[in-house]
Amino acid sequence: METLDLARWQFGITTVYHFVLVPLTIGLAPLVAGMHTAWVRTGKEHWHRLTKFFGKILLINFALGVATGIVQEFQFGMNWSEYSRFVGDIFGAPLAVEALAAFFLESTFLGLWIFGEGKLPRWLHSLSIWMVALGSTISAYWILAANSWMQHPVGAVYNPETGRAELDGVGGFLEVMTNNTLLAAFSHTITSAFLVGGTFVAGICGWWIVRSVRAGRENEARQVWRRGAYVGLVTIVLAGIGVVGTGDIQGKLMYEQQPMKMSAAEALCEGTEGASFSLLTIGDLSNSCESAHAILEIPGLTSFLGTGSFSGPESYLPGVNDIQAEYTERYSETFGEVDYTPNLMVTYWSFRLMIGLAVFSAALALAGLWLLRKGRVTDKVWFSRLSLLALPMPFLAASFGWIFTEMGRQPWVVHPNPANPVDQVYLLTQNGVSTVVSAGSVITSLVVFTLLYAALGVVWFMLIRRYVREGVRPLPEDVTDAPQGTDEPAPTLSFAY
């Protein structure tokens, strides 16, 4: 394998490892903050138990997220130094702000929240976890600003003297920060993160409800876990609506800005009106779209996703071959003969897995809201199994969505802005890789990072599993509205928080 292939594998592996942790932090932090606020306002001990329980998990996830995210930016200066040289003036700005402002906001208030209980005023202690949630959300905005610029460059000019893309002054920076691609990606990412957080809370609480009832602790199931489950279940419903709505907006925007990505997602070869959405396709997608044959499809749905129309001239979508011919004509003098079609198998299936795996969250919400209605709890084993089965699915859906976003952009690392195609602010992935880093160096670091991240993944799973199984401290049968902290034992060495 060449340096380019190895560098892409390394960045892809480390990014997916890191991104598994990101949506849980973004989605869980506001839910923990809500539980904490409910405890402060009501004094009910079950909210304190839930805050402590999910707070531990949030801290574990945050720590591992920081550990896996450290190497991300270093890769830009090493494996992708030509990319950094070309766009560093633009790409580096939001990343620098994210590190200096959002991350320090997040980490500082997280420290206050961990060590401030009983030392800070209750309102300030509660505000601290809300600032953590705000910091994680702001952090996502700055990072997505950098990524969205790669998807749809705005606010930039090409400097022929330096051969670099540069910010077009303060106005250019404001364009980057208000990029319509950014607004669509941010709203979709945040609602997806809430779906992950809601499913996580509902799944764990659902599992504990069944376990508590079957162990004869129905008071715990009803007072603690049922309330936590409802927080998660309602979040799933609201986030699910948000994911669908923002995904629809993003799909239509992508057909304007990156039509190749969206046509590749359907393996649509030729332009057509009323394009169907295939649920199942057979054939060798790794070869070409002509070899793909849909055997189960929904008429007109792809056209609706791209244009808002199921049929008629306004539903027309260009095909992969049409866009390939257009790009070849436009960029042949600059790049020569280039295949502008992304990996069809990865693009096609990652798009479907992104959508399909979210169905498990919907199933959990429907089952949970029905079984737990009107103060009920349940001992049904199938609900416990569904709760566990649903847990990883939104994580996987979010990861496949990220894979689709990045792989569908290929072979561009900075995709041309179709509204301004001659500004020279675009870059092929093959031209962004370092010219001095050897394949041996990349493969060595690839192996080291993969093994290290795998070990961290095992640590993350074992810690989460341990503290989920540990549950909450027993809730006194006759004290459900106890004053805050009255029966709180000293922290144990297993976890000080």
C-alpha positions in Angstrom: 0.0 0.0 0.0 1.2 3.5 -0.8 1.6 6.3 1.8 -1.7 7.9 0.6 -3.7 4.7 1.3 -2.0 4.1 4.7 -2.6 7.7 5.8 -6.2 7.5 4.9 -6.6 4.2 6.8 -4.9 5.7 9.8 -7.0 8.8 9.9 -10.2 6.8 9.3 -9.5 4.3 12.0 -8.5 6.9 14.7 -11.4 9.1 13.7 -14.0 6.4 14.0 -12.5 5.2 17.3 -12.8 8.8 18.7 -16.2 9.5 17.2 -17.7 6.5 19.0 -17.2 8.5 22.2 -18.1 12.0 21.0 -21.9 11.7 20.6 -22.3 10.1 24.0 -20.5 13.0 25.7 -22.6 15.6 23.7 -25.9 13.8 24.3 -25.4 12.6 27.8 -24.1 15.8 29.4 -27.3 17.7 29.1 -29.3 14.8 30.4 -27.1 14.5 33.4 -27.4 18.3 33.9 -31.2 17.9 33.7 -31.1 15.2 36.4 -28.9 17.3 38.6 -31.1 20.3 38.3 -34.2 18.2 39.1 -32.4 17.0 42.3 -31.5 20.6 43.3 -35.0 21.9 42.6 -37.0 19.1 44.2 -34.6 17.5 46.7 -35.8 14.1 45.7 -33.1 11.5 46.3 -33.8 9.4 43.2 -32.6 12.3 41.0 -29.4 12.4 43.1 -28.9 8.7 42.5 -29.4 9.0 38.8 -27.1 12.0 38.6 -24.3 10.1 40.3 -24.9 7.0 38.3 -24.8 8.6 34.9 -22.3 11.2 36.0 -19.7 8.4 36.5 -20.3 7.1 33.0 -20.0 10.6 31.6 -16.7 11.1 33.3 -15.3 7.8 32.0 -16.5 8.6 28.5 -15.1 12.2 28.6 -11.6 11.0 29.8 -11.4 8.3 27.1 -12.6 10.8 24.5 -9.8 13.2 25.3 -7.3 10.4 25.2 -8.4 9.3 21.8 -8.8 12.8 20.4 -5.3 14.1 21.1 -3.7 12.5 18.0 -6.3 13.8 15.6 -4.8 17.2 15.0 -1.3 16.0 15.0 -2.0 14.0 11.9 -2.8 17.1 10.0 0.8 18.3 10.5 2.4 14.9 9.8 0.6 12.6 7.4 -1.4 15.5 5.8 1.2 18.3 5.8 0.5 19.3 2.2 -3.2 19.7 3.1 -2.3 21.8 6.2 0.0 23.9 4.1 -2.7 24.6 1.6 -5.7 25.3 4.0 -4.1 25.8 7.4 -4.9 29.5 7.4 -8.6 28.6 7.3 -8.9 25.2 8.7 -6.7 25.9 11.8 -8.7 28.9 13.0 -11.9 27.1 14.2 -9.8 24.2 15.6 -7.6 26.7 17.6 -10.7 28.4 19.0 -12.2 25.0 19.9 -9.1 24.1 21.9 -8.6 27.5 23.6 -12.2 28.3 24.4 -14.7 25.5 24.2 -12.5 22.6 25.5 -11.1 24.7 28.4 -14.6 25.8 29.3 -15.8 22.2 29.2 -12.9 20.8 31.2 -12.7 23.6 33.8 -16.4 23.3 34.8 -16.2 19.5 34.7 -13.5 19.8 37.4 -15.7 22.1 39.4 -18.6 19.7 39.1 -16.6 16.7 40.2 -15.0 18.2 43.2 -17.5 21.0 44.0 -20.3 19.0 45.6 -20.8 20.2 49.2 -18.3 23.0 48.6 -19.9 25.2 46.0 -23.4 26.7 46.4 -26.0 24.3 45.0 -26.9 26.6 42.1 -23.3 27.1 41.1 -22.6 23.4 41.3 -25.6 22.7 39.1 -24.5 25.5 36.7 -21.2 23.8 36.4 -22.6 20.7 34.7 -24.7 22.9 32.4 -21.5 24.7 31.4 -20.0 21.3 30.6 -22.9 20.5 28.4 -22.7 23.9 26.7 -18.9 23.5 26.2 -19.3 20.1 24.5 -21.9 21.6 22.2 -19.8 24.6 21.3 -16.8 22.4 20.8 -18.8 20.4 18.3 -19.8 23.6 16.4 -16.2 24.7 16.0 -15.0 21.3 14.9 -17.9 21.0 12.4 -17.1 24.5 11.1 -13.7 23.2 10.0 -15.1 20.0 8.5 -18.0 21.8 6.8 -15.6 24.1 5.1 -13.9 21.0 3.6 -17.3 19.9 2.4 -18.3 23.4 1.0 -15.5 26.0 1.1 -16.6 29.6 1.6 -15.0 32.8 2.8 -11.7 31.9 1.2 -9.5 33.3 -1.6 -6.6 31.7 -3.5 -3.2 33.4 -3.1 -1.2 32.7 -6.3 2.0 33.9 -4.7 1.9 31.4 -1.8 -0.2 28.8 -3.6 -2.4 28.6 -0.5 -6.1 29.1 0.3 -6.5 32.0 2.8 -9.3 33.6 4.8 -10.9 36.5 3.1 -10.6 38.8 6.1 -13.1 39.1 8.9 -15.9 38.7 6.5 -14.5 35.4 5.3 -14.3 34.2 8.9 -17.9 35.1 9.4 -18.8 33.2 6.2 -17.0 30.1 7.5 -18.9 30.3 10.8 -22.3 30.8 9.1 -21.7 28.3 6.3 -25.1 26.7 5.5 -23.3 23.3 5.3 -22.2 23.9 8.9 -25.7 24.8 10.1 -27.2 21.7 8.6 -24.4 19.4 9.8 -24.4 20.8 13.3 -28.2 20.4 13.8 -28.0 16.9 12.4 -25.0 16.0 14.6 -26.5 17.4 17.8 -29.8 15.7 17.3 -28.0 12.4 16.5 -26.0 12.8 19.7 -29.2 13.3 21.7 -30.5 10.1 20.1 -27.3 8.3 21.3 -27.6 9.8 24.8 -31.3 9.1 25.1 -31.0 5.5 23.9 -28.1 5.0 26.3 -30.0 6.2 29.3 -33.3 4.5 28.3 -31.5 1.2 27.5 -29.6 1.0 30.8 -32.6 2.0 32.9 -34.8 -0.4 31.0 -32.4 -3.2 31.7 -32.3 -2.2 35.4 -36.1 -2.0 35.7 -36.4 -5.7 34.7 -33.5 -6.7 36.9 -34.8 -4.8 39.9 -38.4 -6.1 39.6 -37.2 -9.7 39.3 -35.0 -9.2 42.3 -37.9 -8.0 44.4 -36.8 -4.3 44.5 -39.8 -2.9 42.8 -39.5 0.4 44.8 -36.1 1.0 43.3 -37.4 0.1 39.8 -40.2 2.5 40.1 -38.6 5.4 42.0 -35.2 5.4 40.3 -35.0 3.5 37.0 -38.4 4.3 35.7 -37.8 8.0 36.0 -34.5 7.7 34.3 -36.0 5.6 31.6 -38.6 8.2 30.9 -35.9 10.9 30.5 -34.2 8.7 27.9 -37.4 7.6 26.1 -38.7 11.2 25.7 -35.3 12.2 24.5 -35.4 9.4 21.9 -38.7 10.6 20.5 -37.7 14.3 20.3 -34.3 13.6 19.0 -35.6 11.1 16.5 -37.9 13.8 15.1 -35.0 16.2 14.9 -32.7 13.6 13.2 -35.3 13.0 10.5 -36.0 16.7 9.9 -32.4 17.8 9.9 -31.4 14.8 7.8 -33.9 15.8 5.1 -32.5 19.3 5.0 -29.0 18.0 4.8 -29.8 15.6 2.0 -31.3 18.3 -0.2 -28.4 20.6 0.5 -25.9 17.9 -0.3 -27.5 17.4 -3.7 -26.8 21.0 -4.4 -23.2 21.0 -3.1 -22.0 17.4 -3.6 -24.3 15.6 -6.1 -21.8 12.8 -6.6 -21.9 11.8 -3.0 -25.7 11.6 -3.0 -26.0 9.8 -6.3 -23.3 7.3 -5.2 -25.4 6.7 -2.1 -28.1 5.3 -4.3 -25.7 3.8 -6.9 -27.7 6.0 -9.4 -25.8 5.6 -12.7 -27.8 7.9 -15.1 -29.8 11.0 -14.4 -33.5 10.3 -14.0 -36.8 11.7 -12.8 -38.6 10.0 -9.9 -35.5 8.1 -8.7 -36.4 5.2 -6.4 -34.6 4.4 -3.1 -33.4 0.9 -3.0 -33.6 -1.0 0.2 -31.7 -4.0 -1.1 -29.3 -4.2 -4.0 -27.4 -7.2 -5.4 -24.3 -7.0 -7.6 -20.7 -5.9 -7.4 -20.8 -2.3 -6.2 -17.1 -2.2 -5.8 -16.8 -2.4 -9.6 -19.3 0.1 -11.0 -22.9 1.3 -10.5 -24.0 -0.6 -13.7 -23.4 -3.9 -11.9 -25.9 -3.0 -9.1 -29.4 -4.3 -9.4 -32.1 -3.2 -6.9 -34.5 -5.9 -5.9 -36.5 -4.0 -3.3 -37.1 -0.2 -3.6 -39.4 2.6 -2.7 -40.5 4.6 -5.8 -39.5 8.2 -6.0 -38.0 8.4 -2.5 -34.4 9.3 -3.6 -35.8 12.1 -5.7 -37.8 13.4 -2.8 -34.7 13.3 -0.5 -32.8 15.3 -3.1 -35.4 17.7 -4.5 -38.5 17.5 -2.4 -40.5 16.0 -5.4 -41.4 12.4 -6.0 -41.9 12.7 -9.7 -41.9 15.1 -12.7 -39.2 17.3 -14.2 -38.4 19.0 -10.8 -37.5 15.5 -9.4 -34.6 15.0 -11.8 -31.4 13.9 -10.2 -28.0 13.6 -12.1 -26.4 10.2 -12.1 -22.9 9.2 -11.2 -21.9 9.0 -14.9 -23.3 12.4 -15.6 -21.3 14.0 -12.8 -18.1 12.1 -13.7 -18.3 13.6 -17.2 -19.0 17.1 -15.9 -16.1 17.0 -13.4 -13.7 15.5 -16.0 -14.5 18.3 -18.4 -14.2 21.0 -15.7 -10.9 19.8 -14.1 -9.1 17.7 -16.7 -6.7 20.5 -17.5 -5.7 20.8 -13.8 -5.7 17.2 -12.6 -5.8 15.1 -15.8 -7.8 11.9 -15.8 -9.3 11.3 -12.3 -12.1 9.0 -11.2 -14.4 11.3 -9.2 -16.7 8.5 -8.1 -16.3 7.5 -4.4 -16.2 3.9 -3.3 -19.8 2.9 -4.2 -20.0 -0.1 -1.8 -18.9 1.9 1.2 -21.1 4.9 0.3 -24.2 2.9 -0.5 -24.2 0.6 2.5 -23.0 3.2 5.1 -25.9 5.4 4.1 -28.4 2.6 4.7 -26.8 1.4 7.9 -26.9 5.0 9.2 -30.6 5.1 8.7 -31.5 1.4 9.4 -29.7 1.0 12.8 -31.6 4.0 14.2 -34.8 1.8 14.0 -33.7 0.0 17.2 -33.9 3.2 19.2 -37.4 3.8 17.8 -38.4 0.2 18.8 -37.0 0.8 22.3 -39.0 4.0 22.6 -42.3 2.4 21.5 -41.9 -0.6 23.8 -40.7 1.5 26.8 -43.4 4.1 26.6 -46.1 1.4 26.4 -44.8 -0.9 29.1 -44.0 1.9 31.6 -47.2 3.9 31.1 -49.2 5.1 34.1 -46.6 4.3 36.7 -46.0 0.7 35.6 -42.8 -1.2 35.8 -42.1 -4.5 34.0 -40.3 -7.8 34.5 -40.5 -8.9 30.9 -37.1 -10.4 29.9 -37.6 -9.5 26.2 -37.7 -5.8 27.2 -34.4 -6.2 29.0 -32.9 -7.8 26.0 -34.2 -5.2 23.7 -32.8 -2.5 26.0 -29.3 -4.1 25.7 -29.6 -4.7 22.0 -30.6 -1.1 21.3 -27.6 0.4 23.3 -24.9 0.1 20.6 -27.1 0.8 17.6 -27.2 4.6 17.5 -23.4 4.6 18.2 -23.0 2.5 15.0 -25.5 4.6 13.1 -23.6 7.8 13.9 -20.3 6.2 13.0 -21.7 5.0 9.6 -23.1 8.5 9.1 -19.6 9.9 9.6 -18.1 7.3 7.3 -20.6 8.2 4.6 -19.9 11.9 5.0 -16.1 11.5 4.6 -15.9 8.7 2.1 -18.6 10.1 -0.1 -16.5 13.3 -0.5 -13.7 11.4 -2.1 -11.5 11.9 -4.1 -11.7 15.5 -2.7 -10.3 16.4 0.6 -11.6 20.0 0.0 -14.6 19.7 -2.3 -15.1 22.4 -4.9 -17.8 25.0 -4.2 -20.2 24.5 -7.2 -21.3 28.1 -6.9 -17.8 29.3 -7.5 -15.9 26.5 -9.3 -13.0 28.5 -10.6 -11.6 30.0 -7.4 -9.0 27.2 -7.1 -10.0 26.6 -3.5 -10.2 22.8 -3.8 -7.8 20.0 -3.3 -7.7 16.3 -4.2 -7.0 13.9 -1.4 -4.0 12.5 -3.2 -2.4 16.0 -3.3 -3.0 16.6 0.5 -0.8 13.8 1.8 2.8 14.5 3.0 5.5 14.2 0.4 8.2 13.4 3.0 6.6 10.9 5.4 7.4 7.4 4.3 5.0 4.5 4.0 7.0 2.6 6.7 6.5 5.5 9.1 2.8 5.6 8.5 2.2 1.9 8.8 4.2 1.8 12.0 2.2 4.6 13.6 -1.0 3.0 12.2 -0.3 -0.3 13.9 0.7 1.5 17.2 -2.4 3.7 17.2 -4.8 0.8 16.3 -3.5 -1.4 19.1 -3.5 1.5 21.6 -7.0 2.5 20.6 -8.2 -1.1 20.8 -6.7 -1.3 24.3 -8.4 2.0 25.3 -11.7 0.6 23.8 -11.4 -2.4 26.0 -10.8 -0.2 29.1 -13.7 2.0 28.2 -16.1 -1.0 27.8 -14.9 -2.7 31.0 -15.3 0.5 33.0 -18.7 1.3 31.6 -19.8 -2.3 32.1 -18.5 -2.4 35.7 -20.3 0.8 36.8 -23.5 0.0 35.0 -23.7 -3.4 36.7 -22.9 -1.8 40.0 -26.1 0.3 39.8 -27.1 2.8 42.4 -26.9 2.7 46.2 -30.1 1.3 47.7 -32.9 3.8 48.1 -34.6 3.6 51.5 -38.1 2.3 51.1 -39.5 5.1 53.3 -37.3 8.0 52.1 -37.9 9.1 48.6 -37.8 12.8 49.2 -34.8 12.9 51.5 -32.8 16.2 51.9 -29.8 16.2 49.6 -27.0 14.1 50.7 -28.4 12.9 54.0 -27.6 9.2 53.4 -24.6 9.7 51.3 -21.7 7.5 52.4 -18.1 8.4 51.9 -16.7 7.9 48.4 -15.1 4.5 47.8 -11.7 4.0 46.2 -13.3 2.3 43.2 -14.6 5.7 41.9 -14.2 8.9 44.0 -17.1 10.8 42.3 
